[in-house]
């Protein structure tokens, strides 16, 4: 389900401004405000996809749906990944998704 507050939370977490997002998805900053106030219906799926792209996350992550493994092997892999050092995690993610730039801290 669409949650504009999640978008604003992501903006804050990523030190981004609403106007940057608005420009990226092809709307005005006031459109974001109107979505937030509930005066406009939810954005079209192409806008939602652009929002996810802006944050470099999946649509599932954008809407807050967790995609976690349910089998024991998948759970163990996830736990091992979480327990690994940040440099190991970054190397694994880079190997899996070389098209994504690592986040700057």
C-alpha positions as CSV (number, residue, x, y, z in Angstrom):
1,X,0.0,0.0,0.0
2,X,1.2,3.5,-0.8
3,X,2.6,5.4,2.2
4,X,3.9,8.9,1.5
5,X,5.2,9.1,5.1
6,X,7.6,6.3,4.2
7,X,8.8,8.4,1.3
8,X,9.4,11.4,3.6
9,X,11.2,9.0,6.1
10,X,13.4,7.8,3.3
11,X,14.2,11.4,2.3
12,X,15.3,12.1,5.9
13,X,17.3,8.9,6.2
14,X,19.1,9.6,2.9
15,X,19.7,13.4,3.6
16,X,17.7,14.2,0.5
17,X,15.2,17.0,-0.1
18,X,11.7,16.7,-1.4
19,X,12.4,19.0,-4.3
20,X,15.2,16.6,-5.5
21,X,12.7,13.8,-5.5
22,X,10.1,15.9,-7.2
23,X,12.5,16.8,-10.0
24,X,13.6,13.2,-10.4
25,X,10.0,11.9,-10.8
26,X,8.8,14.8,-12.9
27,X,6.4,16.5,-10.5
28,X,6.4,19.7,-8.6
29,X,7.3,19.8,-4.9
30,X,3.7,21.0,-4.2
31,X,2.5,17.7,-5.7
32,X,4.5,15.8,-3.0
33,X,2.8,18.1,-0.4
34,X,-0.6,17.4,-1.9
35,X,0.0,13.6,-1.7
36,X,1.1,14.0,1.9
37,X,-2.0,16.0,2.8
38,X,-4.2,13.5,1.0
39,X,-5.6,16.0,-1.4
40,X,-4.3,14.1,-4.4
41,X,-4.8,10.4,-5.1
42,X,-1.7,8.1,-4.9
43,X,0.8,8.5,-7.7
44,X,0.7,6.3,-10.8
45,X,2.9,3.2,-10.8
46,X,5.4,4.8,-13.1
47,X,5.9,7.6,-10.5
48,X,6.2,5.0,-7.7
49,X,8.8,3.1,-9.7
50,X,10.8,6.4,-10.2
51,X,10.5,7.0,-6.4
52,X,12.0,3.6,-5.7
53,X,14.7,4.2,-8.3
54,X,15.5,7.6,-6.6
55,X,16.2,5.8,-3.4
56,X,17.9,2.8,-5.1
57,X,15.4,0.4,-3.5
58,X,12.9,-2.2,-4.7
59,X,9.2,-1.4,-4.9
60,X,8.7,-3.9,-2.0
61,X,11.1,-2.0,0.2
62,X,9.4,1.3,-0.8
63,X,6.0,0.1,0.4
64,X,7.5,-1.5,3.5
65,X,7.0,-5.1,2.5
66,X,9.7,-7.3,3.8
67,X,10.9,-10.1,1.6
68,X,12.6,-12.5,3.9
69,X,13.4,-16.1,3.2
70,X,11.1,-18.7,4.8
71,X,13.2,-21.8,4.3
72,X,15.9,-22.7,6.9
73,X,18.8,-22.4,4.4
74,X,17.6,-18.9,3.4
75,X,17.2,-17.8,7.0
76,X,20.7,-19.0,7.8
77,X,22.2,-17.2,4.8
78,X,20.5,-14.0,5.9
79,X,21.7,-14.4,9.5
80,X,25.3,-15.0,8.3
81,X,25.1,-11.9,6.1
82,X,23.8,-9.8,9.0
83,X,26.6,-11.0,11.2
84,X,29.3,-10.2,8.6
85,X,31.4,-7.1,8.8
86,X,30.2,-4.0,6.8
87,X,33.1,-4.5,4.3
88,X,32.1,-8.1,3.7
89,X,28.4,-7.1,3.3
90,X,29.4,-4.5,0.8
91,X,31.5,-6.9,-1.2
92,X,28.7,-9.4,-1.3
93,X,26.2,-6.8,-2.4
94,X,28.6,-5.5,-5.0
95,X,29.0,-9.0,-6.4
96,X,25.3,-9.5,-6.5
97,X,24.4,-6.1,-7.9
98,X,27.4,-4.5,-9.6
99,X,25.1,-1.9,-11.2
100,X,24.4,-0.3,-7.8
101,X,26.8,2.1,-6.3
102,X,27.5,1.7,-2.5
103,X,26.1,4.3,-0.2
104,X,28.4,7.0,1.0
105,X,28.4,7.4,4.8
